[in-house]
Amino acid sequence: MTYLWIFLGGGLGSVARYGVSKVAANYYAGNFPLGTFLSNMLACLILALVVVFIVPKNSESTWLQPLLLIGFCGGFSTFSTFSNETTELLQSGHLGVALLNICISVLVGVGLIFWLRSIS
């Protein structure tokens, strides 16, 4: 049953990531990969919220972690796309934007999870 929860969450996360990327592309046309950044940061936020506020209170709901943490957050965040877009920025001469993408993605992503874990 665990595999089913991961499968469902991963599919929903992937569709959500696609939606976020499309919406971001409609509102932003710059070089910075905003859709991927937003998906990754939202996945970090969701993961932290689930780990801090939901999992400790729902020990008998064994389906939540595979569905939300492994499946949804795994499908919603995308390190491979982040890496590919950063490489494309570097190859096209946008060194500053590539470095900005790396720095704020890591700092904000880790910062969100650290902050939420520290306030619980």
C-alpha positions in Angstrom: 0.0 0.0 0.0 2.9 2.3 0.7 3.9 2.3 -3.0 0.4 3.3 -4.0 0.6 6.4 -1.7 4.0 7.3 -3.1 2.7 6.9 -6.6 -0.4 9.0 -6.0 1.5 11.8 -4.2 4.3 11.8 -6.9 1.7 12.2 -9.7 -0.1 15.0 -7.9 3.2 16.7 -7.1 4.4 16.5 -10.7 1.1 18.0 -12.0 1.3 20.8 -9.4 4.9 21.5 -10.4 3.8 21.8 -14.0 1.0 24.1 -13.0 3.3 26.4 -11.0 5.8 26.6 -13.9 3.0 27.5 -16.3 1.6 30.2 -14.1 5.1 31.6 -13.4 5.8 31.7 -17.1 2.6 33.7 -17.7 3.7 36.4 -15.3 7.5 36.4 -15.6 9.6 36.3 -18.7 13.1 37.0 -17.3 16.1 34.7 -17.3 15.6 33.5 -13.7 13.9 30.1 -13.5 11.1 31.3 -11.3 8.7 28.3 -11.8 11.3 25.8 -10.6 12.4 28.1 -7.8 8.8 28.5 -6.6 8.1 24.7 -6.9 11.2 23.8 -4.9 10.6 26.4 -2.2 6.9 25.4 -1.8 8.0 21.8 -1.6 10.4 22.7 1.2 7.7 24.6 3.0 5.1 21.8 2.6 7.7 19.2 3.8 8.6 21.3 6.8 5.0 21.9 7.7 4.1 18.2 7.5 7.2 17.1 9.5 6.7 19.7 12.2 2.9 20.0 12.6 1.2 17.0 11.0 3.4 13.9 11.4 3.9 14.2 15.2 0.2 14.4 15.8 -0.8 11.6 13.4 1.3 8.6 14.4 -1.4 6.2 13.3 -1.8 7.7 9.9 1.1 5.8 8.3 0.0 6.8 4.8 0.7 10.5 5.3 4.5 10.4 5.1 4.6 8.3 1.9 1.9 10.4 0.3 3.1 13.8 1.2 6.8 13.7 2.0 8.1 11.1 -0.4 5.4 11.3 -3.1 4.1 14.8 -3.3 7.2 16.8 -2.2 9.4 14.5 -4.3 7.2 15.1 -7.4 6.7 18.7 -6.7 10.4 19.6 -6.1 12.9 19.1 -8.9 16.6 19.1 -8.3 17.3 17.8 -11.8 15.4 20.7 -13.4 17.1 23.2 -11.1 20.5 21.8 -12.1 19.6 21.8 -15.8 18.3 25.4 -15.8 21.3 26.5 -13.8 23.6 24.9 -16.4 21.7 26.5 -19.2 22.2 29.9 -17.5 25.9 29.3 -17.1 26.3 28.2 -20.8 24.4 31.2 -22.0 26.6 33.6 -20.2 24.2 34.5 -17.3 26.7 33.8 -14.6 25.1 36.2 -12.1 21.6 34.8 -12.5 23.0 31.3 -12.2 24.8 32.1 -9.0 21.8 33.9 -7.7 19.6 30.9 -8.4 22.0 28.5 -6.6 22.4 30.8 -3.6 18.8 31.7 -3.0 17.5 28.2 -3.7 19.8 26.6 -1.2 19.5 29.4 1.4 15.8 29.8 1.2 15.1 26.1 1.0 17.2 25.1 3.9 16.2 28.3 5.8 12.5 27.5 5.5 12.9 24.0 6.9 15.3 25.2 9.6 13.0 28.0 10.6 9.9 25.9 10.8 11.7 23.1 12.8 13.1 25.7 15.2 9.7 27.2 16.0 8.0 23.9 16.8 
